[in-house]
Structures are given as C-alpha cells and as structure tokens.
Amino acid sequence: MLERHDGRRLPQFGFGPRDVAAIVRMILATRLPQQPRTLLEAILADADLLNRRRRRQTARLQAVHADDAADAGERVDRVLENLIV
C-alpha cells in the first residue's frame, strides 16, 4: 500500500521534498490502526473515520429500508388476498 502513496508524482505538481514527506505521512496516518503524530494527521485521521462510519451507516440504512419495503409489500399482498377471498 505504501508504494501507492510514496509521493513520486507530487513533485510534478510543485511540491517540495518536505511537503511530499508531510503529505505521505498524512495519508499513512489514515491507515488502521491510526497512529497520527501531528495535529494535521490527527484531523485527517478523524475525518477519515467519520467518512468510513458514514458509508457503513448509509449501507445499513439502505438495507433496513429495503427490508421495510419488502415487509410492507408482503402485508399489502396479505390484505389483498383476504379481500379477494
């Protein structure tokens, strides 16, 4: 994973060696288990955790809504069957 974040391309965008090192450390600080060493690394690590949590919650909510919709559909089907009988 480190090879994807080694910063080789950053100098093409005008970043100096110190900037590249800081950016790479910030990216690596988001890896689990998180071990940020600076305030900026801690801020990015916290934001990353919040984003991960939000994505998991969204997936769970979508699953709950799908289950609720299926349950509602089954209830409607039962009511219609009782009306027809």
Contacts in CASP RR format, 6 or more apart in sequence:
PFRMAT RR
TARGET T0000
AUTHOR 0000-0000-0000
METHOD contacts of the structure
MODEL  1
MLERHDGRRLPQFGFGPRDVAAIVRMILATRLPQQPRTLLEAILADADLL
NRRRRRQTARLQAVHADDAADAGERVDRVLENLIV
1 31 0 8 1.000
2 28 0 8 1.000
5 24 0 8 1.000
5 27 0 8 1.000
5 28 0 8 1.000
6 24 0 8 1.000
7 20 0 8 1.000
7 23 0 8 1.000
7 24 0 8 1.000
10 16 0 8 1.000
10 19 0 8 1.000
10 20 0 8 1.000
10 23 0 8 1.000
11 17 0 8 1.000
11 20 0 8 1.000
15 23 0 8 1.000
22 40 0 8 1.000
25 37 0 8 1.000
25 38 0 8 1.000
25 41 0 8 1.000
26 40 0 8 1.000
26 41 0 8 1.000
26 44 0 8 1.000
29 35 0 8 1.000
29 36 0 8 1.000
29 37 0 8 1.000
29 41 0 8 1.000
29 42 0 8 1.000
29 44 0 8 1.000
29 45 0 8 1.000
30 44 0 8 1.000
30 45 0 8 1.000
30 48 0 8 1.000
34 45 0 8 1.000
34 48 0 8 1.000
34 49 0 8 1.000
36 42 0 8 1.000
36 44 0 8 1.000
36 45 0 8 1.000
END
